Amino acid sequence: MHSIKSLALLFCVTALISACSSNPNRDVLTEQEYYKEAREAIDKDNMLIAEDRLKRLESQYPFGEYAEQAQLELIYVSFKMSDMEGVLAKSERFIRLHPQHPKVDYAYYMRGLATYELGFAFVERYLSDDTEYRNPIPLQDSFAYFSELIRRFPGSEYNADARARMIFLRERLASYQINVAKYYMKRHAYLAAANRCEEVLMHYQKTNAVEDALAIMTEAYQLLEMDKQAEQALALLTLNYPDHPQLVDGEFVESGLADVDRRSFWNIVSFGIFD
């Protein structure tokens, strides 16, 4: 009788342990629970919790119902955390893995937006007014990414914002070319300056930089004694921008950019001893 009671007690203890082990405070949640907690965290602007839950969801349920949506949410979370490199990497990964996804246009848009933010973060925050040293490639990449979005998804809800940013990017890229042209003028590299302005006329038409491009071309070609090219540039400037500051009473006046350091090469390297 005693042994029967002992066996019964052992059975109860075993059942209790089994029951407890089958319903603990689990570290692993269901896919729906992970996604719900992530969304709640996003709504409360708690991006660290949201990122953790979304990463766990993707890791635990890589082929689940919410896996692809979790990847899209992670792009947004990285953006909110100002992790633009992360946004770029996650967007490119989503485009590569899910090219036919109904929301893949969002990944294309965020790729352009992340590159846009990276470009201006570098240019504006770190290089200030040293325009001749600025790297336009991130801005060019962003323009290309937005252009691809519009071309591939003409009905995307993100196209209006993409177009507005592209207009701004064209202005900044054109301005970059003008700043480089001015840099060359100061160093008497007149042909290089004129070539930069040609780039503006060819690729950045209808931007505010066109009138300065024509003025610099006029001055550069005059200094190079390339009279025909100088006359053509001046004619375009006079016809289209008669109020340009370098047109005074209908006459073209030099900007003074080329007056910077007109000393000879030998005078410069010898610190003024020879000329």
N, C-alpha and C positions, 0 to 999 in steps of 0.2 A: 504493500500500500504506500509506504514511504517512497519507494522508487518511482511509483506512478505519479505521485505529487511532484517529485523532482523533475520528472520528464515533462510534466505539464507546465511547470514553472520555466523550464529551459525553453520550451516551445514559445511561451508568451514573450520571454525576453528576446528571443530570436526574431519573432514577428514584429516586436516593437522597434528593434534596431533596423529591420528591413523597411518598415514603414517610414521611419525617420530618414533613412538614406534615400528613399524614393521621393521625398518631398522636402529637401533642404532649402535654405536660403541660397538659391543657385547663383553661381557666377555666370553660367551660360543661360541666356534668355532665349525665348523663341524669336524668330525673325520679325514677327509683328511687334513684339515687345521692344526689341532694339530700335526699330524704326519709329515707334510711337515715342520712346524716350528721346530719340534724336530730334524729332520734330518739336517736341515740347521744349527742349533745350534751345533750339533755334529761335522759337517764338519768344523765349525769355532772354535772348541774346547771350546765351552761355555757350560760346562756340567750342570751348575745350571739351565740355561734356558731349556736345553734339558730334564733334570729331571722333571722340572715343567710341561712342555708340555706333556710328556709321562704319568705322573701321572694323569693329567687332562683327557687325552684321555681314560685311563683305567677306571677312575671314571665315566666319562660321558657316555662312550660307552663300557661297560664291555663285551658285546657280539657282538661287531662290527667287521668289516673286519680287522681292524688293532690291535685289542686288544691283541692277542697272540704275535704278532710281537713287540708290545710296551713292553711287559713283557721281551722279549729277549733283547731289546734295553736297558731297565733299568738295566739289569745285566751288560752290557758293560759300561754303564754310571757310575754305582757304582764302577766298577773296575778302570775306569779312574780317579775317585775321591778318590782312595785309600781307599774306604770303603769295606774292605774285608769281614767283618761280614755281610754287606748288600748283597754282591755278593753271599755269602754262603746261606743266607736266601732266596734270590730271586731264586737262582738256584734250591734249594731243593723244593721250592714252585712250580716252573715250572715243574719239574720232576713229582711231585705228581699230579698236575692238568692236565698235557698234556703228558702222557707217550708215546703216539703214534704219537706225533707231528714230522713232517719230520726233524725238526731242534733241536730235543731234545738232540742230541749228544753234541750240543754246551753247553747246561746247565750242562751236565755231566762233560764236560771238564772244564768249569769255576768253578764248585764246587771243582774239584781237584786243580785247579790253585789257588783259593782263600785260600784253606787250606794249600797249599804249601807256599804261601806268609805269611800267619799267623804264620806258624811254624818257618820259618826262621826269621821273624821279632822278634819273642819272643826270640829265641835262640841266634841270633847274636847281636841284639841291646841291650838286657837287661841283658843277663847272661854272655856275653863276654866269658872268658876262664874257667868259673866254670863248666866244663863239667859234673862233677859228679852230679850236680843238674839239668841238662837239662831234659826237658820233651820230650821224643821222640814221644809221642802219635800223635800230629798234623802231623808229618812227616809220621808216619805209616798210618794215615787216608788218607793223600794225596796219598800215594802209592796205597792204596786200591781203592780209587776213580778213579785214572788213570787206574788201572787194570780193574775195572768194565767197564769203557768207552771202552777199547780195546776189552774186551770180548763181550760186547753187540753190539758194532758197529765196526766190523773189517774193514770196508771200510771208516771210518770217516777220514775226512781231518785233524783232530786234533791229530790223533794217533802218528804221527812222533814226535811231540813235547812232547806228553805224555810219550812215550817210553824213550826219552832222559832224561826227568826229573826223571823217575823211576830209571834209571841207576845211576844218581847222588844221588837220595834218598837212594838207597841201600848202596852206599859207605858211606854216612853220618850216616846211621843207624848202619852199621857195625862198623864205627869209634866210635860211641857212646858206643857200647858194650865194645870195647877195652879200652876206657877211664874209664868206670866203673870198668873193671877188674883191671886196674892199681890202681884205688882208693882202691879197696879191698886188693891188694897186699901190698900197703903202710900201711894198717891197719891189716896186717897179717891174713886176712880172705882168706886163700889160696884156700879152696874148693869153696867158692863163686866166686873167680876170675876164677878158672878153669871152672866152670859151665857157666860163661858168655862167655868164649872163645868157649865152646862147642856150644853155640847158634850161634856164628859166623860161625863155621864149618857146622852147620846144615842148617842155613837159609840164609847165605850170602856168599855162595861159589863164587869163581872167583872174589871176591873183594880184594882190596889191604890190607885189614885188616887180611886176613887169615894167613899170615906169622907171624904177631905179636901175633895172637891168639895162634899159635902153640908154639911160644917161651915162652909166659906167662904160657901156660899149662905145658910145660916142667919144668919150674922153680917152679911152684906151686906144682906139683906132687913130685918133688924132695924134697921140703921142708916138704911135708906131708909124705915123705918116702913111697910113693906109686910107687914103682920102675917100675912095669910093665907098668902102664899108662904113666909114665915119659919117658920110653924107646920108647913107641909107638909114643908119640908126637915128641920126638927128631928125630926119624927115618923119620917121615913125613917131619919135618922141614929140615933135612939134604938133603933128596932126592929132595924136590921141591924148596927149597930156600937156596941153599948152600952159597949164598953171604949175608945172614942175619947178621947184626952187632954182634949178640950174638954167632955166630959161628966163632971162631978164630983158624985157622990152624986145622979145623975139630973138635975142642973141643968146648963144650958149656960153656959159661961164664954167670954168673948171671948178671942181669940188675942193681941191686942195689936198686930196688924199695922196697924190703922187709927189707932193712937196715934202713929204716926210723923208728925211735923211737922203738927200740927193748927192751925197758925197760919193767919190769914186771908190771902187773896191780897195785899191791900195791905201787910200786915205783912211778907210775904216779899219783895215787890218793892222795898219801901222800907228793907230791912235793919233792920226793927224800929222805925223812927221812927213809923209810923202803924199803927193797928189798927182 
